[in-house]
Amino acid sequence: MCGIVGLFLKDKTLEPQLGTLLSDMLIIMTDRGPDSAGIAIYGGTVAGKAKVTIQSAEPAVDFAGLEADLGKVGISASAIVKIDASRLADIRAIFADIRPNVRIMGSGESVEIFKETGLPKDVVARFDLRSMSGSHGIGHTRMATESAVTTLGAHPFSTGADQCLVHNGSLSNHNNLRRELIRDGMTFETQNDSEVAAAYLTAEMAKGKDLGQALTSALDDLDGFFTFVVGTKSGFGVVRDPIACKPAVMAETDQYVAFGSEYRALVNLPGIETARVWEPEPATVYFWDHEKAA
């Protein structure tokens, strides 16, 4: 099962509504996955600065005094830790030293990732996702099949700066890929096959590929059934495996591109009645990028 949603805004006047639109899309998909849910929001960049979204199973313990401890190394803290972009590569080591039980959900100049066990409506309320603005975002509600129901096992998975992935399906060669990626220097926090897919894309983009090229390579290197929706700092991509048995529908207007596991996730979007609506083709990459827009 699992439910996926995504929204890439072309019209900047809609950016203040991104959190609300994406939250409503995800809540409609609740019955596709009641175990956990999450949303990634892209936006709010500040030159030279980066953001790190953090999570703890015991926030009362781990967040107590955190701001003061991070202040000792020159970092301001809240649920979103803001740092100089030059320090992004060091942030995991810093947390491993001062708060080893805190987990980093996502990091980069643009992305903020919020995920937790439970229903989409509860995750939306807990993190006040409706109040968030941005240029694009993706979301996921999970029905676990191959790994535990935990916050770390929830989607989106982020394995690189400003990159994240949501997935409906299952990969058959994820164990072999995980071993190869570990040899290449990637690290993993879960046994989830979707984290392997995210790490694969991170590794391919580290070779100089853009998101569209990395997704094209995935069609050759990933085995199994999958629908991926992927976000980068400025991009938004979709791909389905060659058999494409997992449901998917897309819509495009002059204002946005939208993705849903089912059409009902899209019905409340502005102007949907005049949108071009289609089912994404098997083994076909769909890719939009704000930096490459005409």
C-alpha positions, 0 to 999 in steps of 0.5 A: 500500500502506502500513500505518496503525494508531491507538489511542485509550485510554479506560481510563487503566489501559492508558496504560502499555501504549500504546507496546507495543500500538501497536508490536505493531500496527505491526510486524504491518503490516510487509509493507504498507510496508518503506521507513520507519516512524514512531509518534506518542505523545501523553501526559506533559503538564506545565503550561506546558511543551512538547516538541520531537522532533528528528532528524539524519542525522548525530547524532554531529555535530549533537548534539555540544555541543547541550545546552550550546548550547541551555542558552545560550538557556535550553533543556534538551536530549536527543532530546526538547527540553523548553521553556517552551510560550511559546517553541514558536513560536521553536524552529524559528528557534533550531535554524535558527541553531545547528543548521541540519541538525537537523530537527524531527519534531514539537512541542507540549505532548503529542506525541512523533514518532519516525520513520526509514527501515527496518522497523517492528521496527527503528524500534521498537527504535531509539527504545525505543517499547515503553517509552512510555506515553500516552493515544493514538497513531498509526503508519505503515509506508510503501511509497513511491510518489510521493516519495523514501524519507527520514526526512523523507518518513516518516509521521507528518507534523506541521505544527502543534503537537500535530497529526500525520497518517498517510495511505494513498493519493495526492492528485491536487490536492496541488500546487495545495493546496501553493501555496495553503497557502504563500500563506497562510503554511504551510511544507513540508519535503518534496514528499510529498502527505501533508504537504500533507494535514497542512498543510491540516488545520493551516490549517483548525484554525487557523481555529477548527475542531476536528479533526472539522470539519477532516476534514469540510472535507477531504472537499470540498477534497482530491481523490484516494484517501485514508485518514487517521488524525489525532492532536491533543493530545486527539483522534483522527480517521479519514476515508476518501475517497468511494470508499474503496478503501484498506482500513480496519477499526476496533474499539471497546470500553469501553477503547479505539478502534483502527484498522488497515489490516487486522484482523490489526493488532488481533487482540492488543488486550485484549478484541478478541474482544468489541469492536464491529468495523466498516469505516469508511464512505466520506466519513464522519468518525469523531472522538473527543476526551478533552476532549469525552468524557462 
